[in-house]
Amino acid sequence: EMCVKGPNVTSGYLNRDSSDDFTKDGYFRTGDIVSMDEKGYFTLLDRKKDMILVSGFNVFPNEIESVMLDSDDIVDCAVI
């Protein structure tokens, strides 16, 4: 899992226990599963959960895919 730390990274969530969201040394757990190549570039492989947080709302990509695939104009899609 990718973990990040820096001045622009949140220090926690308002009115919520954030202890599971951070490592013991203060790195934020992003929920992204990545690999790093020999040049230091990251490739996103997966998510720990099939849910992402967008502006404080839980968003499930499979629900967005389902709505999109209801359109006759869309043959296939992937929401990441």
PDB file of N, CA, C and O in Angstrom:
ATOM      1  N   GLU A   1       0.840  -1.184   0.000  1.00  0.00           N
ATOM      2  CA  GLU A   1       0.000   0.000   0.000  1.00  0.00           C
ATOM      3  C   GLU A   1       0.885   1.246   0.000  1.00  0.00           C
ATOM      4  O   GLU A   1       1.872   1.324   0.731  1.00  0.00           O
ATOM      5  N   MET A   2       0.514   2.211  -0.828  1.00  0.00           N
ATOM      6  CA  MET A   2       1.266   3.465  -0.851  1.00  0.00           C
ATOM      7  C   MET A   2       0.928   4.277   0.396  1.00  0.00           C
ATOM      8  O   MET A   2      -0.238   4.443   0.753  1.00  0.00           O
ATOM      9  N   CYS A   3       1.970   4.776   1.045  1.00  0.00           N
ATOM     10  CA  CYS A   3       1.820   5.648   2.208  1.00  0.00           C
ATOM     11  C   CYS A   3       2.578   6.934   1.925  1.00  0.00           C
ATOM     12  O   CYS A   3       3.686   6.899   1.388  1.00  0.00           O
ATOM     13  N   VAL A   4       1.986   8.069   2.284  1.00  0.00           N
ATOM     14  CA  VAL A   4       2.598   9.365   1.992  1.00  0.00           C
ATOM     15  C   VAL A   4       2.635  10.226   3.249  1.00  0.00           C
ATOM     16  O   VAL A   4       1.833  10.058   4.168  1.00  0.00           O
ATOM     17  N   LYS A   5       3.587  11.149   3.260  1.00  0.00           N
ATOM     18  CA  LYS A   5       3.731  12.062   4.393  1.00  0.00           C
ATOM     19  C   LYS A   5       4.275  13.381   3.876  1.00  0.00           C
ATOM     20  O   LYS A   5       5.164  13.389   3.024  1.00  0.00           O
ATOM     21  N   GLY A   6       3.763  14.488   4.370  1.00  0.00           N
ATOM     22  CA  GLY A   6       4.251  15.791   3.951  1.00  0.00           C
ATOM     23  C   GLY A   6       3.360  16.893   4.474  1.00  0.00           C
ATOM     24  O   GLY A   6       2.325  16.625   5.085  1.00  0.00           O
ATOM     25  N   PRO A   7       3.758  18.145   4.237  1.00  0.00           N
ATOM     26  CA  PRO A   7       2.997  19.276   4.769  1.00  0.00           C
ATOM     27  C   PRO A   7       1.602  19.427   4.156  1.00  0.00           C
ATOM     28  O   PRO A   7       0.739  20.065   4.759  1.00  0.00           O
ATOM     29  N   ASN A   8       1.365  18.860   2.982  1.00  0.00           N
ATOM     30  CA  ASN A   8       0.061  18.982   2.330  1.00  0.00           C
ATOM     31  C   ASN A   8      -0.836  17.777   2.554  1.00  0.00           C
ATOM     32  O   ASN A   8      -1.930  17.705   1.995  1.00  0.00           O
ATOM     33  N   VAL A   9      -0.384  16.829   3.367  1.00  0.00           N
ATOM     34  CA  VAL A   9      -1.159  15.623   3.641  1.00  0.00           C
ATOM     35  C   VAL A   9      -1.949  15.838   4.928  1.00  0.00           C
ATOM     36  O   VAL A   9      -1.426  16.378   5.903  1.00  0.00           O
ATOM     37  N   THR A  10      -3.200  15.415   4.925  1.00  0.00           N
ATOM     38  CA  THR A  10      -4.058  15.594   6.090  1.00  0.00           C
ATOM     39  C   THR A  10      -3.436  15.016   7.355  1.00  0.00           C
ATOM     40  O   THR A  10      -2.681  14.045   7.301  1.00  0.00           O
ATOM     41  N   SER A  11      -3.754  15.613   8.473  1.00  0.00           N
ATOM     42  CA  SER A  11      -3.278  15.088   9.757  1.00  0.00           C
ATOM     43  C   SER A  11      -4.360  14.256  10.430  1.00  0.00           C
ATOM     44  O   SER A  11      -4.146  13.718  11.516  1.00  0.00           O
ATOM     45  N   GLY A  12      -5.525  14.146   9.788  1.00  0.00           N
ATOM     46  CA  GLY A  12      -6.616  13.348  10.335  1.00  0.00           C
ATOM     47  C   GLY A  12      -7.952  13.839   9.823  1.00  0.00           C
ATOM     48  O   GLY A  12      -8.025  14.767   9.018  1.00  0.00           O
ATOM     49  N   TYR A  13      -9.005  13.205  10.302  1.00  0.00           N
ATOM     50  CA  TYR A  13     -10.359  13.540   9.884  1.00  0.00           C
ATOM     51  C   TYR A  13     -11.119  14.159  11.047  1.00  0.00           C
ATOM     52  O   TYR A  13     -10.932  13.753  12.194  1.00  0.00           O
ATOM     53  N   LEU A  14     -11.957  15.117  10.770  1.00  0.00           N
ATOM     54  CA  LEU A  14     -12.742  15.815  11.777  1.00  0.00           C
ATOM     55  C   LEU A  14     -13.747  14.863  12.413  1.00  0.00           C
ATOM     56  O   LEU A  14     -14.485  14.171  11.711  1.00  0.00           O
ATOM     57  N   ASN A  15     -13.773  14.830  13.733  1.00  0.00           N
ATOM     58  CA  ASN A  15     -14.732  14.022  14.498  1.00  0.00           C
ATOM     59  C   ASN A  15     -14.681  12.537  14.162  1.00  0.00           C
ATOM     60  O   ASN A  15     -15.705  11.855  14.189  1.00  0.00           O
ATOM     61  N   ARG A  16     -13.487  12.034  13.844  1.00  0.00           N
ATOM     62  CA  ARG A  16     -13.348  10.618  13.519  1.00  0.00           C
ATOM     63  C   ARG A  16     -11.985  10.129  13.974  1.00  0.00           C
ATOM     64  O   ARG A  16     -10.986  10.831  13.822  1.00  0.00           O
ATOM     65  N   ASP A  17     -11.941   8.926  14.533  1.00  0.00           N
ATOM     66  CA  ASP A  17     -10.671   8.319  14.907  1.00  0.00           C
ATOM     67  C   ASP A  17      -9.927   7.955  13.627  1.00  0.00           C
ATOM     68  O   ASP A  17     -10.420   7.171  12.817  1.00  0.00           O
ATOM     69  N   SER A  18      -8.753   8.520  13.452  1.00  0.00           N
ATOM     70  CA  SER A  18      -7.976   8.313  12.228  1.00  0.00           C
ATOM     71  C   SER A  18      -6.791   7.381  12.440  1.00  0.00           C
ATOM     72  O   SER A  18      -5.934   7.270  11.564  1.00  0.00           O
ATOM     73  N   SER A  19      -6.725   6.710  13.586  1.00  0.00           N
ATOM     74  CA  SER A  19      -5.535   5.917  13.901  1.00  0.00           C
ATOM     75  C   SER A  19      -5.262   4.815  12.878  1.00  0.00           C
ATOM     76  O   SER A  19      -4.100   4.495  12.626  1.00  0.00           O
ATOM     77  N   ASP A  20      -6.296   4.231  12.287  1.00  0.00           N
ATOM     78  CA  ASP A  20      -6.085   3.184  11.277  1.00  0.00           C
ATOM     79  C   ASP A  20      -5.659   3.749   9.929  1.00  0.00           C
ATOM     80  O   ASP A  20      -5.192   3.007   9.065  1.00  0.00           O
ATOM     81  N   ASP A  21      -5.815   5.052   9.741  1.00  0.00           N
ATOM     82  CA  ASP A  21      -5.486   5.692   8.470  1.00  0.00           C
ATOM     83  C   ASP A  21      -4.020   6.091   8.364  1.00  0.00           C
ATOM     84  O   ASP A  21      -3.567   6.524   7.304  1.00  0.00           O
ATOM     85  N   PHE A  22      -3.285   5.948   9.447  1.00  0.00           N
ATOM     86  CA  PHE A  22      -1.889   6.380   9.491  1.00  0.00           C
ATOM     87  C   PHE A  22      -1.001   5.284  10.068  1.00  0.00           C
ATOM     88  O   PHE A  22      -1.433   4.489  10.903  1.00  0.00           O
ATOM     89  N   THR A  23       0.260   5.258   9.603  1.00  0.00           N
ATOM     90  CA  THR A  23       1.239   4.362  10.205  1.00  0.00           C
ATOM     91  C   THR A  23       1.681   4.962  11.535  1.00  0.00           C
ATOM     92  O   THR A  23       1.374   6.117  11.832  1.00  0.00           O
ATOM     93  N   LYS A  24       2.396   4.186  12.326  1.00  0.00           N
ATOM     94  CA  LYS A  24       2.860   4.676  13.631  1.00  0.00           C
ATOM     95  C   LYS A  24       3.786   5.875  13.500  1.00  0.00           C
ATOM     96  O   LYS A  24       3.860   6.701  14.411  1.00  0.00           O
ATOM     97  N   ASP A  25       4.500   5.983  12.368  1.00  0.00           N
ATOM     98  CA  ASP A  25       5.410   7.115  12.182  1.00  0.00           C
ATOM     99  C   ASP A  25       4.793   8.253  11.362  1.00  0.00           C
ATOM    100  O   ASP A  25       5.517   9.102  10.842  1.00  0.00           O
ATOM    101  N   GLY A  26       3.453   8.275  11.242  1.00  0.00           N
ATOM    102  CA  GLY A  26       2.763   9.427  10.679  1.00  0.00           C
ATOM    103  C   GLY A  26       2.495   9.420   9.192  1.00  0.00           C
ATOM    104  O   GLY A  26       2.032  10.430   8.662  1.00  0.00           O
ATOM    105  N   TYR A  27       2.766   8.323   8.487  1.00  0.00           N
ATOM    106  CA  TYR A  27       2.470   8.255   7.056  1.00  0.00           C
ATOM    107  C   TYR A  27       0.988   7.924   6.853  1.00  0.00           C
ATOM    108  O   TYR A  27       0.434   7.070   7.543  1.00  0.00           O
ATOM    109  N   PHE A  28       0.353   8.615   5.892  1.00  0.00           N
ATOM    110  CA  PHE A  28      -1.051   8.395   5.564  1.00  0.00           C
ATOM    111  C   PHE A  28      -1.180   7.194   4.638  1.00  0.00           C
ATOM    112  O   PHE A  28      -0.493   7.110   3.620  1.00  0.00           O
ATOM    113  N   ARG A  29      -2.054   6.275   4.992  1.00  0.00           N
ATOM    114  CA  ARG A  29      -2.315   5.089   4.156  1.00  0.00           C
ATOM    115  C   ARG A  29      -3.342   5.477   3.080  1.00  0.00           C
ATOM    116  O   ARG A  29      -4.493   5.780   3.396  1.00  0.00           O
ATOM    117  N   THR A  30      -2.919   5.466   1.814  1.00  0.00           N
ATOM    118  CA  THR A  30      -3.792   5.936   0.731  1.00  0.00           C
ATOM    119  C   THR A  30      -4.856   4.924   0.324  1.00  0.00           C
ATOM    120  O   THR A  30      -5.895   5.302  -0.217  1.00  0.00           O
ATOM    121  N   GLY A  31      -4.605   3.643   0.579  1.00  0.00           N
ATOM    122  CA  GLY A  31      -5.524   2.615   0.109  1.00  0.00           C
ATOM    123  C   GLY A  31      -5.194   2.149  -1.294  1.00  0.00           C
ATOM    124  O   GLY A  31      -5.854   1.254  -1.820  1.00  0.00           O
ATOM    125  N   ASP A  32      -4.169   2.750  -1.916  1.00  0.00           N
ATOM    126  CA  ASP A  32      -3.747   2.367  -3.263  1.00  0.00           C
ATOM    127  C   ASP A  32      -2.656   1.304  -3.184  1.00  0.00           C
ATOM    128  O   ASP A  32      -1.695   1.442  -2.428  1.00  0.00           O
ATOM    129  N   ILE A  33      -2.815   0.253  -3.966  1.00  0.00           N
ATOM    130  CA  ILE A  33      -1.789  -0.778  -4.083  1.00  0.00           C
ATOM    131  C   ILE A  33      -0.971  -0.428  -5.323  1.00  0.00           C
ATOM    132  O   ILE A  33      -1.517  -0.330  -6.422  1.00  0.00           O
ATOM    133  N   VAL A  34       0.331  -0.240  -5.148  1.00  0.00           N
ATOM    134  CA  VAL A  34       1.196   0.216  -6.237  1.00  0.00           C
ATOM    135  C   VAL A  34       2.448  -0.644  -6.328  1.00  0.00           C
ATOM    136  O   VAL A  34       2.796  -1.377  -5.403  1.00  0.00           O
ATOM    137  N   SER A  35       3.108  -0.531  -7.463  1.00  0.00           N
ATOM    138  CA  SER A  35       4.457  -1.077  -7.614  1.00  0.00           C
ATOM    139  C   SER A  35       5.341   0.066  -8.102  1.00  0.00           C
ATOM    140  O   SER A  35       4.860   1.025  -8.706  1.00  0.00           O
ATOM    141  N   MET A  36       6.623  -0.048  -7.833  1.00  0.00           N
ATOM    142  CA  MET A  36       7.564   0.984  -8.265  1.00  0.00           C
ATOM    143  C   MET A  36       8.591   0.340  -9.185  1.00  0.00           C
ATOM    144  O   MET A  36       9.163  -0.698  -8.853  1.00  0.00           O
ATOM    145  N   ASP A  37       8.828   0.961 -10.350  1.00  0.00           N
ATOM    146  CA  ASP A  37       9.809   0.411 -11.281  1.00  0.00           C
ATOM    147  C   ASP A  37      11.213   0.897 -10.935  1.00  0.00           C
ATOM    148  O   ASP A  37      11.407   1.637  -9.970  1.00  0.00           O
ATOM    149  N   GLU A  38      12.180   0.474 -11.732  1.00  0.00           N
ATOM    150  CA  GLU A  38      13.587   0.782 -11.459  1.00  0.00           C
ATOM    151  C   GLU A  38      13.910   2.269 -11.576  1.00  0.00           C
ATOM    152  O   GLU A  38      14.925   2.723 -11.050  1.00  0.00           O
ATOM    153  N   LYS A  39      13.055   3.032 -12.262  1.00  0.00           N
ATOM    154  CA  LYS A  39      13.268   4.480 -12.391  1.00  0.00           C
ATOM    155  C   LYS A  39      12.562   5.270 -11.290  1.00  0.00           C
ATOM    156  O   LYS A  39      12.667   6.495 -11.238  1.00  0.00           O
ATOM    157  N   GLY A  40      11.846   4.574 -10.416  1.00  0.00           N
ATOM    158  CA  GLY A  40      11.140   5.242  -9.331  1.00  0.00           C
ATOM    159  C   GLY A  40       9.718   5.656  -9.672  1.00  0.00           C
ATOM    160  O   GLY A  40       9.081   6.370  -8.897  1.00  0.00           O
ATOM    161  N   TYR A  41       9.208   5.215 -10.830  1.00  0.00           N
ATOM    162  CA  TYR A  41       7.833   5.523 -11.220  1.00  0.00           C
ATOM    163  C   TYR A  41       6.881   4.498 -10.611  1.00  0.00           C
ATOM    164  O   TYR A  41       7.191   3.309 -10.534  1.00  0.00           O
ATOM    165  N   PHE A  42       5.711   4.986 -10.177  1.00  0.00           N
ATOM    166  CA  PHE A  42       4.711   4.113  -9.572  1.00  0.00           C
ATOM    167  C   PHE A  42       3.654   3.722 -10.592  1.00  0.00           C
ATOM    168  O   PHE A  42       3.289   4.514 -11.460  1.00  0.00           O
ATOM    169  N   THR A  43       3.170   2.496 -10.478  1.00  0.00           N
ATOM    170  CA  THR A  43       2.055   2.010 -11.272  1.00  0.00           C
ATOM    171  C   THR A  43       0.949   1.608 -10.311  1.00  0.00           C
ATOM    172  O   THR A  43       1.166   0.806  -9.402  1.00  0.00           O
ATOM    173  N   LEU A  44      -0.239   2.167 -10.515  1.00  0.00           N
ATOM    174  CA  LEU A  44      -1.385   1.818  -9.686  1.00  0.00           C
ATOM    175  C   LEU A  44      -1.875   0.436 -10.094  1.00  0.00           C
ATOM    176  O   LEU A  44      -2.213   0.210 -11.256  1.00  0.00           O
ATOM    177  N   LEU A  45      -1.914  -0.479  -9.147  1.00  0.00           N
ATOM    178  CA  LEU A  45      -2.327  -1.847  -9.427  1.00  0.00           C
ATOM    179  C   LEU A  45      -3.763  -2.127  -8.997  1.00  0.00           C
ATOM    180  O   LEU A  45      -4.499  -2.835  -9.685  1.00  0.00           O
ATOM    181  N   ASP A  46      -4.155  -1.569  -7.859  1.00  0.00           N
ATOM    182  CA  ASP A  46      -5.460  -1.902  -7.299  1.00  0.00           C
ATOM    183  C   ASP A  46      -5.769  -0.964  -6.135  1.00  0.00           C
ATOM    184  O   ASP A  46      -4.965  -0.095  -5.796  1.00  0.00           O
ATOM    185  N   ARG A  47      -6.917  -1.144  -5.541  1.00  0.00           N
ATOM    186  CA  ARG A  47      -7.306  -0.445  -4.314  1.00  0.00           C
ATOM    187  C   ARG A  47      -7.521  -1.494  -3.234  1.00  0.00           C
ATOM    188  O   ARG A  47      -7.947  -2.612  -3.526  1.00  0.00           O
ATOM    189  N   LYS A  48      -7.228  -1.140  -1.987  1.00  0.00           N
ATOM    190  CA  LYS A  48      -7.496  -2.056  -0.884  1.00  0.00           C
ATOM    191  C   LYS A  48      -8.993  -2.283  -0.734  1.00  0.00           C
ATOM    192  O   LYS A  48      -9.431  -3.385  -0.403  1.00  0.00           O
ATOM    193  N   LYS A  49      -9.768  -1.247  -0.977  1.00  0.00           N
ATOM    194  CA  LYS A  49     -11.225  -1.333  -0.904  1.00  0.00           C
ATOM    195  C   LYS A  49     -11.782  -0.896  -2.252  1.00  0.00           C
ATOM    196  O   LYS A  49     -11.165  -0.101  -2.961  1.00  0.00           O
ATOM    197  N   ASP A  50     -12.939  -1.417  -2.594  1.00  0.00           N
ATOM    198  CA  ASP A  50     -13.584  -1.003  -3.841  1.00  0.00           C
ATOM    199  C   ASP A  50     -14.445   0.230  -3.606  1.00  0.00           C
ATOM    200  O   ASP A  50     -15.583   0.303  -4.071  1.00  0.00           O
ATOM    201  N   MET A  51     -13.893   1.197  -2.881  1.00  0.00           N
ATOM    202  CA  MET A  51     -14.581   2.436  -2.584  1.00  0.00           C
ATOM    203  C   MET A  51     -13.541   3.547  -2.552  1.00  0.00           C
ATOM    204  O   MET A  51     -12.418   3.350  -2.087  1.00  0.00           O
ATOM    205  N   ILE A  52     -13.927   4.716  -3.051  1.00  0.00           N
ATOM    206  CA  ILE A  52     -13.048   5.878  -2.963  1.00  0.00           C
ATOM    207  C   ILE A  52     -13.810   6.999  -2.270  1.00  0.00           C
ATOM    208  O   ILE A  52     -15.040   7.041  -2.301  1.00  0.00           O
ATOM    209  N   LEU A  53     -13.074   7.896  -1.652  1.00  0.00           N
ATOM    210  CA  LEU A  53     -13.672   9.030  -0.953  1.00  0.00           C
ATOM    211  C   LEU A  53     -13.533  10.261  -1.837  1.00  0.00           C
ATOM    212  O   LEU A  53     -12.419  10.661  -2.176  1.00  0.00           O
ATOM    213  N   VAL A  54     -14.662  10.866  -2.212  1.00  0.00           N
ATOM    214  CA  VAL A  54     -14.667  12.051  -3.067  1.00  0.00           C
ATOM    215  C   VAL A  54     -15.427  13.156  -2.340  1.00  0.00           C
ATOM    216  O   VAL A  54     -16.635  13.055  -2.126  1.00  0.00           O
ATOM    217  N   SER A  55     -14.717  14.198  -1.968  1.00  0.00           N
ATOM    218  CA  SER A  55     -15.316  15.339  -1.256  1.00  0.00           C
ATOM    219  C   SER A  55     -16.132  14.895  -0.044  1.00  0.00           C
ATOM    220  O   SER A  55     -17.201  15.441   0.232  1.00  0.00           O
ATOM    221  N   GLY A  56     -15.621  13.911   0.667  1.00  0.00           N
ATOM    222  CA  GLY A  56     -16.283  13.438   1.881  1.00  0.00           C
ATOM    223  C   GLY A  56     -17.368  12.403   1.658  1.00  0.00           C
ATOM    224  O   GLY A  56     -18.004  11.964   2.616  1.00  0.00           O
ATOM    225  N   PHE A  57     -17.593  12.004   0.416  1.00  0.00           N
ATOM    226  CA  PHE A  57     -18.625  11.016   0.113  1.00  0.00           C
ATOM    227  C   PHE A  57     -17.989   9.701  -0.325  1.00  0.00           C
ATOM    228  O   PHE A  57     -16.999   9.691  -1.057  1.00  0.00           O
ATOM    229  N   ASN A  58     -18.575   8.584   0.134  1.00  0.00           N
ATOM    230  CA  ASN A  58     -18.126   7.272  -0.320  1.00  0.00           C
ATOM    231  C   ASN A  58     -18.660   7.037  -1.726  1.00  0.00           C
ATOM    232  O   ASN A  58     -19.865   7.127  -1.961  1.00  0.00           O
ATOM    233  N   VAL A  59     -17.772   6.740  -2.650  1.00  0.00           N
ATOM    234  CA  VAL A  59     -18.146   6.497  -4.044  1.00  0.00           C
ATOM    235  C   VAL A  59     -17.668   5.100  -4.421  1.00  0.00           C
ATOM    236  O   VAL A  59     -16.505   4.753  -4.217  1.00  0.00           O
ATOM    237  N   PHE A  60     -18.576   4.307  -4.972  1.00  0.00           N
ATOM    238  CA  PHE A  60     -18.250   2.953  -5.388  1.00  0.00           C
ATOM    239  C   PHE A  60     -18.159   2.919  -6.914  1.00  0.00           C
ATOM    240  O   PHE A  60     -19.173   3.064  -7.598  1.00  0.00           O
ATOM    241  N   PRO A  61     -16.956   2.729  -7.448  1.00  0.00           N
ATOM    242  CA  PRO A  61     -16.773   2.744  -8.907  1.00  0.00           C
ATOM    243  C   PRO A  61     -17.685   1.774  -9.649  1.00  0.00           C
ATOM    244  O   PRO A  61     -18.137   2.080 -10.753  1.00  0.00           O
ATOM    245  N   ASN A  62     -17.964   0.605  -9.063  1.00  0.00           N
ATOM    246  CA  ASN A  62     -18.819  -0.358  -9.767  1.00  0.00           C
ATOM    247  C   ASN A  62     -20.237   0.181  -9.959  1.00  0.00           C
ATOM    248  O   ASN A  62     -20.899  -0.177 -10.933  1.00  0.00           O
ATOM    249  N   GLU A  63     -20.713   1.033  -9.050  1.00  0.00           N
ATOM    250  CA  GLU A  63     -22.036   1.637  -9.221  1.00  0.00           C
ATOM    251  C   GLU A  63     -22.038   2.639 -10.374  1.00  0.00           C
ATOM    252  O   GLU A  63     -23.009   2.725 -11.126  1.00  0.00           O
ATOM    253  N   ILE A  64     -20.950   3.392 -10.511  1.00  0.00           N
ATOM    254  CA  ILE A  64     -20.835   4.342 -11.624  1.00  0.00           C
ATOM    255  C   ILE A  64     -20.762   3.581 -12.942  1.00  0.00           C
ATOM    256  O   ILE A  64     -21.398   3.964 -13.924  1.00  0.00           O
ATOM    257  N   GLU A  65     -19.979   2.492 -12.958  1.00  0.00           N
ATOM    258  CA  GLU A  65     -19.881   1.666 -14.167  1.00  0.00           C
ATOM    259  C   GLU A  65     -21.251   1.138 -14.565  1.00  0.00           C
ATOM    260  O   GLU A  65     -21.605   1.155 -15.744  1.00  0.00           O
ATOM    261  N   SER A  66     -22.020   0.673 -13.595  1.00  0.00           N
ATOM    262  CA  SER A  66     -23.343   0.116 -13.870  1.00  0.00           C
ATOM    263  C   SER A  66     -24.261   1.147 -14.516  1.00  0.00           C
ATOM    264  O   SER A  66     -24.964   0.837 -15.478  1.00  0.00           O
ATOM    265  N   VAL A  67     -24.259   2.363 -13.997  1.00  0.00           N
ATOM    266  CA  VAL A  67     -25.087   3.433 -14.569  1.00  0.00           C
ATOM    267  C   VAL A  67     -24.617   3.770 -15.984  1.00  0.00           C
ATOM    268  O   VAL A  67     -25.434   3.953 -16.887  1.00  0.00           O
ATOM    269  N   MET A  68     -23.301   3.852 -16.174  1.00  0.00           N
ATOM    270  CA  MET A  68     -22.773   4.180 -17.504  1.00  0.00           C
ATOM    271  C   MET A  68     -23.128   3.102 -18.524  1.00  0.00           C
ATOM    272  O   MET A  68     -23.466   3.409 -19.667  1.00  0.00           O
ATOM    273  N   LEU A  69     -23.050   1.844 -18.108  1.00  0.00           N
ATOM    274  CA  LEU A  69     -23.321   0.747 -19.034  1.00  0.00           C
ATOM    275  C   LEU A  69     -24.802   0.625 -19.394  1.00  0.00           C
ATOM    276  O   LEU A  69     -25.153  -0.093 -20.330  1.00  0.00           O
ATOM    277  N   ASP A  70     -25.666   1.318 -18.663  1.00  0.00           N
ATOM    278  CA  ASP A  70     -27.085   1.356 -19.035  1.00  0.00           C
ATOM    279  C   ASP A  70     -27.312   2.159 -20.309  1.00  0.00           C
ATOM    280  O   ASP A  70     -28.366   2.044 -20.934  1.00  0.00           O
ATOM    281  N   SER A  71     -26.333   2.970 -20.700  1.00  0.00           N
ATOM    282  CA  SER A  71     -26.440   3.769 -21.918  1.00  0.00           C
ATOM    283  C   SER A  71     -26.176   2.893 -23.138  1.00  0.00           C
ATOM    284  O   SER A  71     -25.237   2.098 -23.146  1.00  0.00           O
ATOM    285  N   ASP A  72     -27.001   3.041 -24.159  1.00  0.00           N
ATOM    286  CA  ASP A  72     -26.803   2.287 -25.401  1.00  0.00           C
ATOM    287  C   ASP A  72     -25.539   2.717 -26.139  1.00  0.00           C
ATOM    288  O   ASP A  72     -25.031   1.974 -26.979  1.00  0.00           O
ATOM    289  N   ASP A  73     -25.028   3.909 -25.832  1.00  0.00           N
ATOM    290  CA  ASP A  73     -23.856   4.439 -26.522  1.00  0.00           C
ATOM    291  C   ASP A  73     -22.541   3.941 -25.931  1.00  0.00           C
ATOM    292  O   ASP A  73     -21.482   4.158 -26.521  1.00  0.00           O
ATOM    293  N   ILE A  74     -22.589   3.287 -24.792  1.00  0.00           N
ATOM    294  CA  ILE A  74     -21.364   2.819 -24.136  1.00  0.00           C
ATOM    295  C   ILE A  74     -21.331   1.302 -24.160  1.00  0.00           C
ATOM    296  O   ILE A  74     -22.238   0.641 -23.653  1.00  0.00           O
ATOM    297  N   VAL A  75     -20.271   0.751 -24.756  1.00  0.00           N
ATOM    298  CA  VAL A  75     -20.126  -0.691 -24.881  1.00  0.00           C
ATOM    299  C   VAL A  75     -19.457  -1.282 -23.647  1.00  0.00           C
ATOM    300  O   VAL A  75     -19.870  -2.332 -23.156  1.00  0.00           O
ATOM    301  N   ASP A  76     -18.419  -0.606 -23.145  1.00  0.00           N
ATOM    302  CA  ASP A  76     -17.694  -1.089 -21.975  1.00  0.00           C
ATOM    303  C   ASP A  76     -17.045   0.107 -21.287  1.00  0.00           C
ATOM    304  O   ASP A  76     -16.797   1.131 -21.923  1.00  0.00           O
ATOM    305  N   CYS A  77     -16.775  -0.017 -20.013  1.00  0.00           N
ATOM    306  CA  CYS A  77     -16.123   1.073 -19.291  1.00  0.00           C
ATOM    307  C   CYS A  77     -15.442   0.533 -18.042  1.00  0.00           C
ATOM    308  O   CYS A  77     -15.715  -0.581 -17.595  1.00  0.00           O
ATOM    309  N   ALA A  78     -14.564   1.334 -17.501  1.00  0.00           N
ATOM    310  CA  ALA A  78     -13.903   1.015 -16.234  1.00  0.00           C
ATOM    311  C   ALA A  78     -13.713   2.320 -15.476  1.00  0.00           C
ATOM    312  O   ALA A  78     -13.128   3.267 -16.001  1.00  0.00           O
ATOM    313  N   VAL A  79     -14.196   2.371 -14.265  1.00  0.00           N
ATOM    314  CA  VAL A  79     -14.043   3.551 -13.415  1.00  0.00           C
ATOM    315  C   VAL A  79     -12.990   3.225 -12.376  1.00  0.00           C
ATOM    316  O   VAL A  79     -13.107   2.257 -11.624  1.00  0.00           O
ATOM    317  N   ILE A  80     -11.947   4.065 -12.351  1.00  0.00           N
ATOM    318  CA  ILE A  80     -10.867   3.818 -11.389  1.00  0.00           C
ATOM    319  C   ILE A  80     -10.638   5.035 -10.528  1.00  0.00           C
ATOM    320  O   ILE A  80      -9.768   5.021  -9.658  1.00  0.00           O
TER     321      ILE A  80
END
